[in-house]
Amino acid sequence: MNKKRALLIGDYTHPKFYPLQGVDREITHILNDSFSVQCTENNHMLEESNLQSFDLCISYHDSWREKLSSKQTSGLLSCISGGRGLLVLHNGIVLQKKYEIAQLIGARNVSHPSLQKLQMRVTAPDHDIMLDISPFEIEDEPYRFEFDPFCETTILLEFEMDGEWHPAAWAHSYGLGRVVYLLPGRDQAVFQHPEYRKLVLQAAKWAARSPG
């Protein structure tokens, strides 16, 4: 089987909170049977001429001070709308600093409560991403989100906090492409959780239209 190509982009040199080191190994291992993963911190890889050779882009960005350039933003939007996949993990939603990409992702992170144990429940059990995913507990930061009113998305997973349930994962189409956001992912240990590993793989395969 020819593997699909995935670009994992984050921060090695100057991460503010979430280094790609360690996380890159976990994600590469999780996806190994279906994807060849290239890891980088070079945002120029998001330019269309570079990104178009990949089937999936995985954002683990930690660039809270910097926005993507117009050329990088255009490249990402063009490639996803043209049929490629985008998987955004935890802090990777920082790409929201460009309004066009916030629309692509479908929501913005608006608050950042402290690390705690989170109970996760499945809200779309019939979605391909959620097949055979059981409710699970994981320790992470319970981001809260404001959703774009013009984006039709499917909430896949919710977490419980203070007696209320909040979105923790979602998926939708964008043009001919597909977009998934997964809340967990604050450190390498999170990606060692067996149920979450299965979820990351199924999300990546759905976004990239990988068979099987």
C-alpha positions in Angstrom: 0.0 0.0 0.0 1.3 3.4 -0.9 1.3 5.6 2.2 -0.3 9.1 2.1 1.9 12.0 2.9 1.4 14.1 6.0 3.1 17.4 7.0 3.3 17.9 10.8 4.1 21.5 11.6 5.0 22.9 15.0 7.8 24.6 16.9 11.2 23.1 17.8 13.4 26.1 18.4 11.3 28.6 20.4 8.1 27.0 21.6 6.2 29.1 24.1 4.3 26.3 25.8 4.1 23.2 23.5 7.4 21.9 21.9 7.0 19.6 19.0 9.9 17.4 20.3 8.5 14.1 21.6 5.0 14.8 20.2 6.5 14.4 16.7 7.6 10.9 17.6 4.2 9.9 19.0 2.3 11.2 16.0 4.7 9.6 13.5 4.3 6.3 15.3 0.5 6.6 15.5 0.2 7.2 11.7 3.0 5.0 10.6 0.9 2.3 8.8 -1.0 4.8 6.7 1.2 7.9 6.4 4.7 9.0 5.8 5.1 12.0 8.2 7.4 14.9 7.5 8.0 17.2 10.6 8.9 20.8 10.3 8.8 24.2 12.0 9.2 26.0 8.7 6.0 27.9 7.9 7.1 28.3 4.3 6.0 24.7 3.9 2.4 26.0 4.0 2.9 27.9 0.8 0.9 26.2 -2.0 3.9 25.1 -4.0 5.2 23.1 -1.0 2.0 22.0 0.6 0.4 20.6 -2.5 2.6 17.5 -2.4 1.0 16.4 0.9 -2.4 14.8 1.5 -2.7 16.0 5.1 -1.5 19.0 7.1 -1.3 18.6 10.9 -1.1 21.8 12.9 0.7 21.7 16.3 1.7 25.3 16.0 2.8 27.2 19.1 3.4 30.6 17.5 1.3 32.7 19.7 3.0 36.0 18.7 3.2 35.4 15.0 0.6 35.2 12.2 1.1 33.3 9.1 2.0 35.4 6.1 -0.6 36.1 3.4 1.2 33.6 1.1 1.2 30.9 3.7 -2.5 31.6 4.6 -3.4 31.4 0.9 -1.5 28.2 0.4 -3.2 26.5 3.3 -6.7 27.6 2.3 -6.1 26.7 -1.4 -4.8 23.2 -0.6 -7.6 22.3 1.8 -10.4 23.7 -0.4 -8.8 21.8 -3.3 -9.2 18.4 -1.6 -6.5 17.9 1.1 -7.0 17.4 4.8 -6.3 19.5 7.8 -6.0 18.0 11.3 -5.6 20.6 14.1 -4.4 19.4 17.5 -4.8 21.3 20.8 -2.6 24.4 20.6 -2.5 24.1 16.8 -5.6 26.3 16.8 -3.3 29.3 17.3 -3.5 29.6 13.6 -6.8 31.4 14.4 -4.9 34.6 14.5 -5.5 34.8 10.8 -9.3 35.3 10.5 -9.5 33.3 7.3 -7.9 30.3 9.0 -10.2 30.7 12.0 -13.1 30.3 9.5 -11.3 27.3 8.0 -11.0 25.6 11.4 -14.6 26.5 12.3 -14.0 28.0 15.8 -11.7 30.1 17.9 -10.1 29.3 21.3 -11.5 31.9 23.7 -10.4 30.6 27.1 -7.7 28.4 28.5 -8.5 26.9 31.9 -5.8 25.0 33.8 -4.8 21.4 33.4 -7.3 18.9 34.9 -8.7 15.5 34.3 -11.4 15.5 31.7 -14.2 13.1 31.0 -14.8 12.7 27.3 -18.0 11.4 25.8 -18.8 10.6 22.1 -21.5 12.8 20.6 -21.4 11.5 17.0 -21.0 7.7 17.3 -21.9 7.1 13.7 -19.2 9.4 12.2 -16.3 7.5 10.6 -13.8 9.2 12.9 -15.7 8.0 16.0 -16.2 4.3 15.1 -15.3 2.1 18.1 -14.2 5.1 20.2 -15.3 4.6 23.8 -15.7 7.4 26.4 -12.4 8.1 28.1 -10.7 10.2 30.7 -7.6 12.2 29.9 -5.6 15.0 31.6 -5.4 18.1 29.6 -6.3 21.8 29.3 -10.0 22.3 28.7 -10.0 25.0 26.0 -13.3 26.7 25.4 -14.4 27.8 21.9 -16.5 30.2 20.0 -17.8 28.7 16.8 -18.1 30.4 13.4 -21.9 30.9 12.8 -21.3 30.2 9.0 -19.5 26.9 9.5 -21.6 23.7 9.5 -19.6 21.3 11.6 -20.2 18.1 13.5 -19.3 17.9 17.2 -17.6 14.6 17.7 -16.6 14.7 21.3 -17.5 16.7 24.4 -15.8 17.1 27.8 -17.4 17.7 31.2 -16.4 20.7 33.4 -18.4 22.2 36.3 -21.4 20.1 35.5 -21.6 21.2 31.8 -20.6 19.6 28.6 -18.4 21.5 26.1 -17.1 20.7 22.5 -13.8 18.8 22.4 -13.6 17.7 18.8 -15.3 18.5 15.5 -15.2 17.8 11.8 -16.5 19.4 8.6 -15.8 19.8 4.9 -14.2 22.9 3.5 -14.6 23.1 -0.3 -13.4 19.7 -1.5 -11.2 19.2 1.6 -11.8 18.0 5.2 -11.0 19.6 8.5 -10.8 18.0 12.0 -10.0 19.6 15.4 -9.1 17.5 18.5 -8.7 19.2 21.8 -6.3 16.8 23.6 -2.6 17.2 22.9 -0.8 19.4 25.5 2.2 17.1 25.8 3.7 13.8 24.7 2.0 11.8 27.4 -1.5 12.7 26.0 -0.5 11.0 22.7 0.3 7.8 24.6 -3.3 7.4 25.7 -4.6 4.3 23.8 -8.1 5.6 23.1 -6.7 9.0 22.0 -4.1 7.3 19.7 -7.0 5.5 17.9 -8.9 8.8 17.6 -5.9 10.6 16.1 -5.4 7.9 13.5 -9.0 7.8 12.5 -9.2 11.6 12.3 -6.1 11.7 10.1 -7.4 9.0 7.8 -10.8 10.7 7.5 -9.3 14.1 6.8 -7.0 12.7 4.1 -9.5 10.2 2.7 -7.2 7.3 3.4 -8.9 4.0 2.8 -9.3 1.3 5.5 
